[in-house]
C-alpha cells in the first residue's frame, strides 16, 4: 500500500487541508479502479466502507491476489467534514460558495477534442490511451482559485484514467440504490446484484456535472463526435452507490457492502479468486427520468405510511402532511407504480420540500434530473 497526500489550495494563511489517497496493487496493472467515500461529508457510510476496503485490499495485495491498481480515498471531502453549525454536520454544500460538493465538475471535453482527430487511428486501444493522455493534460491545465475548485480538480486528476470509478454516497433514509449510465449498466449490473440494489437508475447525463458523470460524459461526447470514423471505446465507467441512509453506519453493514464490491471485482477478474454466483436483482433498472420526487404540498408535520424498500402503486398513500393549526391533512401519494426507495429524515415539512423518492417506469422528466 502506498499513501499519498495531495495538498489543497489553502483558503487563508495558517490553514491547510489535503486529500489522502491509498494505492493498492501493481502500478503497471492493465486495469485501474478508483473508489471514494463521503463526497457529501455528512454521508458517513461511504467513509466506513472505504476504510473497510482499505483493510481488505491491503491483505489481498500482500497475498498477491490484486490484479488491478486500486485507489481508495476514504475522506473525499475534508472541507465539508469540517463544516459544523451548532453541533450539526453540514457537508452537502460548501459554506463559501453555497455549491453542492457533487455538482459542477470541470468539463474538459473541448480541450481534449482540439486536434484529436489527427491523432486517432483505427486501433481502439491506441485511441483510448491518447484520449486518457489528453484528459490528464487538460485537467493539469485547469486553474483552481478556491479550495472547493482545488478539491474537485484533485479528485478528477486522481480518477480520470481509471477504468471503473465508484463514488460511495447515501441518502437521508433509504434502502440500497444506485445511479449509473445505460452504457455502464452491463459492467455494473453484477455489482447491483451483489449489493442488493432495490433501485438502479440510469441516465447518460443527469444535468448537474456530478462526479461520476464528469468522466463518462467526456467519452460519450467524443464517441458522438468521432465514433462514426474511429473506434473509441469507453475509457471510464462510473457508478454512484447509495449505501442506504445517513444513520446506517455499522461495522457489519460496511463489511457486507465492502464484500459486495470485492465480489464484483472478482467477477471482473480484478482480484484473483472465483466470484460467488450472481444473486437475483431485487428490482429492475429504470430510467432516472422516470424517477419522481414527491413534494409536500404545504408545510406541516410529516407522517409516513410506507417504508423505503416497498413497491408502491400509483395513488398509494406515502405520507401525510398535517397542519396542527388549521387541522388540514395533505396526502402525499405515489404518482406512478414503482419502488419507494428514499425519504426525508425531517418530520416538519416546508411547502415544496422533497418528502420521498420513487423509482418509476414512466420517463417524464428531462434536463436537470437530480435533487438540489
C-alpha positions in Angstrom: 0.0 0.0 0.0 1.2 3.5 -0.8 -0.2 6.6 0.9 -0.2 9.9 -0.9 -1.3 13.3 0.5 -2.5 15.8 -2.1 -2.4 19.4 -0.7 -5.5 21.5 -1.5 -5.4 25.3 -2.1 -5.3 26.9 1.3 -8.2 29.3 1.9 -6.4 31.6 4.3 -2.9 31.7 5.7 -2.3 29.3 8.5 -4.7 26.6 7.3 -4.1 23.6 5.1 -6.1 20.6 4.1 -5.2 17.6 1.9 -6.9 14.8 0.0 -5.4 11.5 1.2 -5.3 8.6 -1.3 -4.3 5.0 -0.7 -2.9 2.9 -3.6 -3.0 -0.9 -3.8 -1.9 -3.4 -6.4 0.6 -3.2 -9.2 1.0 0.3 -10.6 1.5 -1.1 -14.1 -1.7 -3.2 -13.9 -3.8 -3.1 -17.1 -7.0 -2.1 -15.1 -7.4 0.7 -12.6 -10.2 1.2 -10.1 -10.9 4.4 -8.2 -13.2 4.4 -5.0 -14.0 7.3 -2.9 -16.2 7.8 0.2 -18.3 10.6 1.6 -18.0 13.3 -1.1 -21.0 14.7 0.7 -19.2 14.8 4.1 -22.4 14.3 6.2 -22.9 10.9 4.4 -20.6 8.7 6.5 -21.5 5.1 5.5 -19.2 5.5 2.4 -16.3 6.6 4.6 -16.7 3.4 6.7 -17.0 1.2 3.7 -13.9 2.8 2.1 -12.0 2.2 5.3 -13.1 -1.4 5.4 -12.0 -1.8 1.8 -8.5 -0.4 2.8 -8.1 -3.2 5.3 -9.2 -5.9 2.8 -7.2 -4.6 -0.1 -4.1 -4.4 1.9 -4.4 -8.1 2.8 -5.2 -9.0 -0.8 -2.2 -7.1 -2.0 0.1 -8.8 0.5 -1.3 -12.2 -0.7 -0.6 -11.2 -4.4 -4.2 -11.5 -5.3 -4.8 -8.0 -6.7 -4.7 -7.8 -10.5 -5.8 -4.2 -10.8 -4.4 -1.0 -9.4 -6.9 0.3 -6.9 -7.0 3.8 -5.4 -9.1 4.4 -2.3 -9.9 7.9 -1.0 -11.9 7.3 2.3 -12.3 11.0 3.1 -13.2 12.6 -0.2 -14.3 15.9 1.2 -12.1 17.3 4.1 -13.7 20.7 3.5 -17.2 19.6 4.2 -16.1 17.3 7.0 -15.0 20.4 9.0 -18.3 22.2 8.5 -20.3 22.2 11.7 -23.0 24.5 12.7 -24.4 24.4 16.3 -23.2 20.8 16.6 -24.8 19.7 13.3 -22.6 18.5 10.5 -23.5 20.2 7.2 -21.3 18.5 4.5 -23.6 18.6 1.4 -22.9 22.3 0.4 -19.7 24.3 0.5 -20.2 27.2 3.0 -18.2 29.6 1.0 -19.7 29.1 -2.5 -23.1 27.6 -1.4 -22.4 24.9 -4.0 -23.3 21.3 -3.8 -20.0 19.4 -3.4 -21.2 16.9 -6.1 -22.1 19.3 -8.8 -20.2 21.4 -11.3 -17.1 19.3 -12.0 -14.9 20.6 -14.9 -15.9 19.5 -18.4 -12.7 19.4 -20.4 -14.2 17.7 -23.5 -13.5 20.7 -25.8 -9.9 20.9 -24.7 -9.4 17.1 -25.3 -11.0 17.3 -28.7 -8.7 20.1 -30.0 -6.6 18.4 -32.7 -7.7 15.0 -31.6 -8.9 13.7 -34.9 -5.3 13.8 -36.4 -4.1 11.6 -33.5 -6.9 9.0 -33.8 -6.4 5.7 -35.7 -8.3 2.5 -36.4 -6.7 1.0 -33.2 -9.2 1.3 -30.4 -6.6 0.8 -27.6 -4.4 3.5 -29.2 -7.3 5.9 -29.2 -8.2 5.1 -25.6 -4.6 5.8 -24.5 -4.4 9.0 -26.5 -7.7 10.4 -25.0 -6.6 9.5 -21.5 -3.3 11.3 -22.0 -5.1 14.3 -23.2 -7.7 14.1 -20.4 -4.9 14.2 -17.8 -3.2 17.1 -19.6 -6.4 19.1 -19.9 -7.1 18.7 -16.2 -3.5 19.7 -15.4 -4.1 23.0 -17.3 -7.1 23.9 -15.3 -6.6 26.6 -12.6 -8.0 26.4 -9.1 -8.7 29.7 -7.4 -10.7 28.3 -4.4 -10.3 25.4 -2.1 -13.6 24.0 -3.5 -12.2 24.0 -7.0 -8.9 22.6 -5.8 -10.8 19.7 -4.2 -12.7 19.0 -7.5 -9.6 19.1 -9.7 -7.6 16.9 -7.3 -10.4 14.2 -7.4 -10.7 14.4 -11.1 -6.9 14.1 -11.7 -6.8 11.0 -9.4 -9.7 9.2 -11.1 -9.6 10.3 -14.8 -7.6 7.3 -16.1 -9.5 4.7 -14.0 -11.4 2.0 -15.9 -14.0 1.9 -13.1 -15.0 4.7 -10.7 -17.1 4.1 -7.6 -18.5 7.0 -5.7 -19.9 6.0 -2.3 -22.8 8.0 -1.1 -26.0 7.6 1.0 -29.4 9.2 1.1 -31.2 10.6 4.2 -33.3 7.5 5.0 -33.2 4.9 2.3 -32.6 1.3 1.1 -29.7 0.3 -1.2 -29.8 2.0 -4.6 -27.5 3.3 -7.3 -27.1 5.6 -10.2 -25.1 4.8 -13.4 -25.3 5.2 -17.1 -27.0 2.9 -19.6 -23.6 2.2 -21.3 -22.1 1.2 -17.9 -25.0 -0.9 -16.8 -23.7 -4.2 -18.2 -20.5 -3.7 -16.2 -22.2 -2.7 -13.0 -25.3 -4.9 -13.1 -23.4 -7.7 -11.3 -22.5 -5.1 -8.6 -26.1 -4.2 -8.3 -26.9 -7.8 -7.6 -24.1 -8.4 -5.1 -25.0 -5.1 -3.4 -28.7 -5.9 -3.4 -29.8 -2.6 -5.0 -33.6 -2.0 -4.6 -33.4 0.7 -7.3 -30.9 1.1 -10.1 -31.4 4.4 -12.0 -29.8 5.0 -15.4 -29.0 8.3 -17.2 -26.3 9.4 -19.6 -26.5 13.0 -18.5 -28.4 14.0 -15.4 -27.6 17.6 -15.9 -25.6 18.5 -12.8 -22.0 17.9 -13.7 -21.7 15.4 -10.9 -18.5 13.5 -10.1 -19.4 10.2 -11.8 -20.6 11.9 -15.0 -17.6 14.2 -15.4 -15.7 11.2 -16.7 -18.3 9.3 -18.6 -19.7 12.3 -20.4 -16.3 13.0 -21.9 -16.2 9.6 -23.5 -19.9 9.9 -24.6 -19.3 13.2 -26.3 -16.1 12.1 -28.0 -17.7 9.0 -29.3 -20.6 11.1 -30.6 -18.2 13.4 -32.4 -15.6 11.0 -33.8 -17.1 7.5 -33.3 -18.5 7.2 -36.8 -15.0 7.3 -38.2 -12.7 5.9 -35.4 -13.2 3.2 -32.8 -13.4 4.9 -29.4 -14.1 2.6 -26.5 -15.3 3.8 -23.2 -12.3 4.8 -21.1 -14.1 5.1 -17.8 -17.4 3.6 -16.4 -18.6 5.1 -13.2 -21.3 4.5 -10.6 -22.7 6.2 -7.6 -23.6 3.6 -4.9 -26.1 4.9 -2.3 -25.4 3.0 0.9 -28.8 3.3 2.5 -29.3 6.2 4.9 -27.1 8.6 6.9 -27.6 6.6 10.2 -26.6 3.3 8.6 -23.0 3.4 10.0 -22.2 0.0 11.4 -19.3 -2.5 11.0 -21.5 -5.4 9.9 -23.2 -3.3 7.2 -19.9 -1.9 6.0 -18.4 -5.4 5.8 -21.3 -6.6 3.7 -21.0 -3.7 1.3 -17.2 -4.0 1.0 -17.6 -7.7 0.3 -20.1 -6.9 -2.5 -17.6 -4.6 -4.1 -14.8 -7.2 -3.8 -17.1 -9.9 -5.2 -17.8 -7.6 -8.2 -14.1 -7.1 -8.6 -13.6 -10.9 -8.6 -16.4 -11.2 -11.2 -14.4 -8.9 -13.5 -11.1 -10.7 -12.7 -9.7 -7.6 -10.9 -8.9 -9.9 -8.0 -7.9 -13.5 -8.1 -10.5 -16.0 -7.0 -13.9 -17.2 -8.1 -16.8 -14.8 -7.7 -19.9 -16.1 -5.9 -22.9 -16.9 -8.1 -24.8 -13.8 -9.0 -27.9 -13.3 -6.8 -31.2 -12.2 -8.2 -31.5 -8.5 -8.9 -34.0 -7.2 -6.3 -35.7 -4.7 -8.7 -35.1 -4.0 -12.4 -33.1 -1.0 -13.6 -35.2 2.1 -14.6 -34.5 5.4 -16.2 -33.6 8.3 -13.9 -36.0 10.3 -16.0 -38.8 8.1 -14.6 -38.0 8.8 -11.0 -40.4 11.0 -9.0 -39.6 13.5 -6.3 -42.7 13.6 -4.1 -43.0 17.0 -2.6 -45.0 18.4 0.4 -48.0 20.5 -0.9 -47.9 22.5 2.3 -45.9 22.8 5.5 -46.6 20.6 8.5 -45.7 17.5 10.4 -44.7 14.6 8.2 -46.2 11.2 9.0 -45.1 8.3 6.8 -47.4 5.5 5.9 -45.0 3.5 3.8 -41.4 2.4 4.4 -38.5 2.6 1.9 -38.0 -0.7 0.1 -41.7 -1.2 -0.6 -43.1 -1.4 -4.1 -46.0 1.1 -4.5 -48.8 1.6 -6.9 -50.0 4.9 -8.4 -52.2 6.6 -5.9 -50.8 4.8 -2.8 -50.6 7.0 0.3 -46.9 7.5 1.1 -47.2 10.2 3.7 -49.4 12.9 5.2 -48.5 16.5 6.0 -50.5 17.7 9.0 -51.0 21.3 9.8 -51.5 21.4 13.6 -53.1 24.9 13.4 -55.7 24.5 10.7 -56.1 20.8 11.1 -55.6 20.3 7.4 -54.2 16.9 6.4 -52.5 16.8 3.0 -51.8 13.4 1.4 -48.6 12.7 -0.5 -49.3 9.9 -2.9 -47.3 7.9 -5.4 -47.6 9.3 -8.9 -46.9 6.0 -10.7 -46.1 2.4 -9.9 -42.5 1.9 -8.7 -40.1 1.4 -5.9 -40.3 3.8 -2.9 -36.6 3.8 -2.0 -35.8 7.0 -0.1 -37.4 9.6 2.2 -36.5 12.7 4.2 -35.4 12.4 7.8 -37.1 15.6 8.7 -40.5 15.4 10.2 -41.5 19.0 9.8 -42.0 19.8 6.1 -41.8 23.1 4.4 -44.0 23.7 1.4 -42.4 22.2 -1.7 -39.9 20.2 0.3 -39.0 16.7 -1.2 -40.6 14.1 1.1 -39.9 10.9 -0.8 -38.3 9.4 -3.9 -39.9 6.7 -6.1 -38.2 4.9 -8.9 -40.9 4.7 -11.5 -41.1 3.2 -15.0 -42.6 6.1 -17.0 -40.0 8.5 -18.2 -41.5 12.0 -17.9 -38.7 14.3 -16.8 -35.8 15.9 -18.8 -33.0 18.3 -18.3 -31.8 18.6 -14.7 -32.7 15.3 -13.1 -31.0 15.5 -9.7 -32.0 16.7 -6.3 -30.6 20.1 -5.3 
